[in-house]
């Protein structure tokens, strides 16, 4: 089983507009509302690929009720969310133009009490016993300690589960000492975490701080992986227009599935690039276009860059 963790679950609202202009009103052409948060999107992609997957995290209030109602409609997805008193957040994504430029508004999320955090940590320790891989994704809601992900990574490792971490800022840096198996920043998150504009050097810095492997996503530029057996770059054969907000979550889903299968890095990276690109052409995060995925998965280029650096 793959267990996805979303500590800051959201109800994702996506608006489609012809163009986005400041200081004026807009006519919305399309509206999508669904359960979200990065880990929820990862779980939705995995369930759509027929994987045994459970989603856990913190959820509460009227918004949380809408999230859980939506998740019940996803075939094969097991809801293991833990309730809190506060109301879960909403996120609003405005997708504009033919190229799918996305503007995202993220609420902070509910205040979580120390007691609620302890209850979640106890529940996680039980759930992770069933998991071969755990993904830990997204921001932390107010009230959680900055080392929340570090604690969960250590718990997972103690139960024999591999971990994929997709977060940023202090929660990312604090978790590295717990030695997550894969860390997946995007280029902007990597720059913020390391100060290095060279993605390879930045990834090596994260490895020096504790990450076993680092996969850096750079949108149409594909993925750079720095792992114990070397550096590789994987790039899609074409650029696709659409909504890019779910591409990173599809990438994490592919990384988790590859770890669960024990696949080699070239195969994992091909799957991750193909699945990410197939997510871009869908209007909302958490979905992939099956036809696009099948077309791209055999045409993604994976290049070996050079030998691994010792850590």
C-alpha positions as CSV (number, residue, x, y, z in Angstrom):
1,X,0.0,0.0,0.0
2,X,1.1,3.6,-0.7
3,X,0.1,6.1,2.0
4,X,-0.1,9.7,1.1
5,X,0.0,12.4,3.8
6,X,-1.7,15.8,3.4
7,X,-1.4,17.8,6.6
8,X,-3.1,20.8,5.0
9,X,-6.0,19.3,3.1
10,X,-7.9,21.8,0.9
11,X,-11.0,22.2,-1.2
12,X,-9.5,23.2,-4.6
13,X,-11.5,25.6,-6.7
14,X,-10.3,26.2,-10.2
15,X,-11.6,29.0,-12.4
16,X,-11.0,29.2,-16.1
17,X,-10.8,32.6,-17.7
18,X,-9.8,34.0,-21.1
19,X,-7.2,36.3,-19.6
20,X,-6.3,37.5,-16.1
21,X,-6.0,41.3,-15.6
22,X,-5.5,43.2,-12.4
23,X,-8.0,45.8,-11.1
24,X,-10.9,44.6,-13.2
25,X,-13.7,42.0,-13.1
26,X,-13.6,38.7,-15.0
27,X,-16.2,36.4,-16.5
28,X,-15.5,32.8,-15.4
29,X,-15.9,30.3,-18.2
30,X,-15.5,27.1,-16.1
31,X,-15.5,26.2,-12.4
32,X,-14.2,22.9,-10.9
33,X,-14.4,22.1,-7.1
34,X,-12.8,19.0,-5.6
35,X,-10.8,17.7,-2.7
36,X,-7.2,18.8,-2.9
37,X,-3.9,19.5,-1.3
38,X,-0.8,18.0,-2.9
39,X,-1.0,14.6,-1.2
40,X,-4.7,14.2,-2.0
41,X,-3.8,14.9,-5.7
42,X,-1.1,12.3,-5.5
43,X,-3.5,9.7,-4.0
44,X,-6.1,10.5,-6.7
45,X,-3.5,9.9,-9.5
46,X,-2.4,6.6,-7.9
47,X,-5.9,5.4,-7.5
48,X,-6.6,6.2,-11.1
49,X,-3.6,4.0,-12.0
50,X,-5.1,1.1,-10.0
51,X,-2.7,1.4,-7.1
52,X,-3.6,0.4,-3.5
53,X,-3.6,3.8,-1.9
54,X,-4.8,5.5,1.3
55,X,-4.9,9.2,2.1
56,X,-4.4,10.6,5.5
57,X,-3.9,14.1,7.0
58,X,-5.9,16.7,8.9
59,X,-9.4,17.7,7.9
60,X,-12.2,19.7,9.6
61,X,-15.3,21.9,9.5
62,X,-17.8,22.4,6.7
63,X,-15.0,22.6,4.1
64,X,-13.5,19.4,5.4
65,X,-16.9,17.7,5.0
66,X,-17.0,18.6,1.4
67,X,-13.5,17.2,0.9
68,X,-14.5,13.9,2.4
69,X,-17.7,13.7,0.4
70,X,-15.7,14.2,-2.8
71,X,-13.1,11.6,-1.8
72,X,-15.8,9.0,-1.3
73,X,-16.5,9.2,-5.0
74,X,-13.0,8.2,-6.0
75,X,-12.8,4.5,-6.8
76,X,-10.1,2.6,-4.9
77,X,-9.2,5.5,-2.6
78,X,-9.2,4.8,1.1
79,X,-10.0,7.8,3.4
80,X,-7.9,7.7,6.6
81,X,-8.1,11.5,7.3
82,X,-8.0,12.6,10.9
83,X,-10.6,15.2,12.1
84,X,-9.6,18.5,13.7
85,X,-11.9,21.3,15.1
86,X,-10.9,24.0,12.6
87,X,-12.3,24.4,9.1
88,X,-10.1,23.1,6.3
89,X,-8.8,25.7,3.8
90,X,-9.8,26.4,0.2
91,X,-7.4,27.1,-2.6
92,X,-8.3,29.1,-5.7
93,X,-6.5,28.6,-9.0
94,X,-7.2,30.9,-11.9
95,X,-6.2,29.3,-15.2
96,X,-6.0,31.9,-18.1
97,X,-5.2,31.9,-21.8
98,X,-4.5,29.1,-24.2
99,X,-1.1,28.3,-22.6
100,X,-2.8,27.6,-19.2
101,X,-1.0,30.2,-17.1
102,X,-2.0,29.5,-13.5
103,X,-2.4,32.0,-10.6
104,X,-2.9,30.3,-7.3
105,X,-4.3,31.7,-4.0
106,X,-3.5,29.5,-1.0
107,X,-5.3,29.9,2.4
108,X,-3.2,29.1,5.5
109,X,-5.4,26.3,6.8
110,X,-6.9,25.7,10.3
111,X,-5.1,26.2,13.6
112,X,-4.1,22.7,14.8
113,X,-3.8,22.1,18.5
114,X,-1.0,20.1,20.1
115,X,-3.6,17.4,21.1
116,X,-4.8,17.1,17.5
117,X,-1.2,16.8,16.3
118,X,-0.5,14.0,18.8
119,X,-3.7,12.2,17.7
120,X,-2.6,12.4,14.1
121,X,0.9,11.2,14.9
122,X,-0.5,8.2,16.7
123,X,-2.8,7.3,13.9
124,X,0.0,7.7,11.3
125,X,2.2,5.3,13.3
126,X,-0.6,2.6,12.9
127,X,-1.3,3.3,9.2
128,X,2.3,3.3,8.2
129,X,2.7,-0.4,9.2
130,X,0.7,-1.3,6.1
131,X,2.7,1.0,3.8
132,X,5.7,0.2,1.6
133,X,6.0,3.9,0.5
134,X,4.8,7.1,2.2
135,X,4.5,10.5,0.4
136,X,4.5,13.6,2.5
137,X,3.4,16.6,0.6
138,X,2.5,20.3,0.9
139,X,2.4,23.0,3.5
140,X,1.9,22.7,7.2
141,X,-1.2,24.3,8.8
142,X,-0.7,26.7,11.7
143,X,0.1,25.1,15.0
144,X,2.2,22.2,13.7
145,X,5.9,22.1,14.6
146,X,8.3,22.9,11.7
147,X,9.9,19.5,12.2
148,X,6.5,17.7,11.7
149,X,7.7,16.1,8.5
150,X,11.0,15.1,10.1
151,X,9.1,13.2,12.8
152,X,6.9,11.4,10.2
153,X,9.9,10.5,8.1
154,X,11.5,8.9,11.1
155,X,8.3,7.0,12.1
156,X,8.0,5.7,8.5
157,X,11.6,4.6,8.4
158,X,11.2,2.8,11.7
159,X,8.4,0.8,10.2
160,X,10.4,0.0,7.1
161,X,8.6,2.3,4.7
162,X,10.3,4.4,2.0
163,X,9.5,8.2,1.9
164,X,9.0,10.8,-0.8
165,X,8.9,14.4,0.5
166,X,7.5,17.3,-1.5
167,X,7.4,20.5,0.6
168,X,9.4,23.7,0.8
169,X,11.0,26.2,3.2
170,X,11.7,25.4,6.8
171,X,9.6,22.1,6.8
172,X,11.8,20.9,4.0
173,X,15.1,21.9,5.6
174,X,14.1,20.5,9.0
175,X,13.1,17.1,7.4
176,X,16.4,16.5,5.7
177,X,18.2,15.3,8.8
178,X,15.6,12.5,9.1
179,X,17.0,11.2,5.7
180,X,14.0,11.0,3.4
181,X,14.5,8.6,0.6
182,X,13.4,11.1,-2.2
183,X,13.0,14.8,-2.0
184,X,11.2,16.5,-4.9
185,X,11.5,20.3,-5.0
186,X,10.8,22.4,-8.1
187,X,13.4,24.8,-9.3
188,X,12.1,27.7,-7.3
189,X,11.9,25.7,-4.1
190,X,15.4,24.4,-4.6
191,X,16.8,27.9,-5.1
192,X,15.0,29.1,-2.0
193,X,16.3,26.2,0.1
194,X,20.0,26.3,-1.1
195,X,20.6,29.6,-2.7
196,X,22.1,27.8,-5.7
197,X,20.9,28.7,-9.3
198,X,22.7,25.5,-10.5
199,X,20.1,22.7,-10.0
200,X,22.7,20.0,-9.8
201,X,24.7,21.8,-7.1
202,X,21.5,22.6,-5.2
203,X,20.4,19.0,-5.3
204,X,23.9,17.9,-4.1
205,X,23.5,20.4,-1.2
206,X,20.2,18.7,-0.2
207,X,21.9,15.3,-0.3
208,X,24.7,16.6,1.8
209,X,22.1,17.7,4.4
210,X,20.5,14.2,4.4
211,X,18.3,13.5,1.4
212,X,19.2,10.2,-0.1
213,X,18.0,11.2,-3.6
214,X,16.7,14.5,-5.0
215,X,14.5,14.9,-8.1
216,X,14.2,18.5,-9.3
217,X,11.2,19.4,-11.5
218,X,11.5,22.3,-13.9
219,X,8.2,22.3,-15.8
220,X,8.7,21.8,-19.6
221,X,12.4,21.3,-18.9
222,X,11.7,17.9,-17.3
223,X,13.4,16.4,-14.3
224,X,17.0,16.3,-12.9
225,X,17.6,13.4,-10.6
226,X,20.7,13.3,-8.3
227,X,20.8,9.8,-6.7
228,X,23.3,7.5,-5.1
229,X,24.0,5.9,-8.6
230,X,24.5,9.2,-10.5
231,X,22.8,12.2,-12.2
232,X,20.2,11.9,-14.9
233,X,18.1,14.3,-16.8
234,X,14.7,13.2,-18.2
235,X,12.9,15.5,-20.7
236,X,9.5,15.2,-22.4
237,X,9.5,14.9,-26.2
238,X,7.1,17.9,-26.6
239,X,5.7,20.8,-24.7
240,X,2.0,20.6,-23.8
241,X,-0.3,23.5,-23.0
242,X,-2.8,23.3,-20.1
243,X,-3.0,23.7,-16.4
244,X,0.5,22.9,-14.8
245,X,-0.6,22.9,-11.2
246,X,-1.1,19.1,-10.9
247,X,2.1,18.2,-12.8
248,X,4.3,18.0,-9.6
249,X,1.8,15.9,-7.8
250,X,1.6,13.4,-10.8
251,X,5.4,13.3,-10.6
252,X,5.3,12.4,-6.9
253,X,2.8,9.7,-7.7
254,X,5.1,8.2,-10.3
255,X,8.1,8.3,-7.9
256,X,6.1,6.6,-5.2
257,X,4.9,3.9,-7.6
258,X,8.4,3.3,-8.9
259,X,9.8,3.0,-5.3
260,X,7.0,0.6,-4.5
261,X,7.9,-1.5,-7.5
262,X,11.6,-1.4,-6.9
263,X,12.1,0.0,-10.4
264,X,15.4,1.5,-11.6
265,X,15.9,5.2,-11.9
266,X,15.7,5.4,-15.7
267,X,12.3,3.7,-15.7
268,X,11.1,5.7,-12.7
269,X,12.0,9.0,-14.4
270,X,10.4,8.1,-17.7
271,X,7.2,7.4,-15.9
272,X,7.4,10.6,-13.8
273,X,7.9,12.8,-16.9
274,X,5.2,11.1,-18.9
275,X,2.7,11.2,-16.0
276,X,3.5,14.8,-15.2
277,X,3.0,15.9,-18.8
278,X,-0.2,14.0,-19.0
279,X,-1.5,15.9,-16.0
280,X,-0.9,19.3,-17.6
281,X,-3.5,18.7,-20.3
282,X,-6.2,18.0,-17.7
283,X,-8.2,21.0,-16.3
284,X,-7.7,20.1,-12.6
285,X,-5.0,18.7,-10.5
286,X,-5.2,15.0,-9.6
287,X,-6.1,13.8,-13.1
288,X,-4.0,12.6,-16.0
289,X,-4.8,12.1,-19.7
290,X,-4.3,8.3,-20.3
291,X,-3.8,8.7,-24.1
292,X,-1.1,11.4,-23.6
293,X,0.6,9.3,-20.9
294,X,0.7,6.2,-23.2
295,X,2.1,8.2,-26.1
296,X,4.8,9.9,-24.1
297,X,6.0,7.1,-21.8
298,X,8.1,5.4,-24.5
299,X,9.5,8.7,-26.0
300,X,10.8,10.4,-22.9
301,X,14.6,10.9,-23.1
302,X,16.7,10.0,-20.1
303,X,20.3,11.1,-20.2
304,X,23.1,9.9,-17.9
305,X,25.1,13.0,-16.9
306,X,27.9,11.7,-14.7
307,X,28.9,9.4,-11.9
308,X,27.5,9.7,-8.4
309,X,29.1,11.8,-5.7
310,X,29.8,10.0,-2.4
311,X,27.6,11.0,0.6
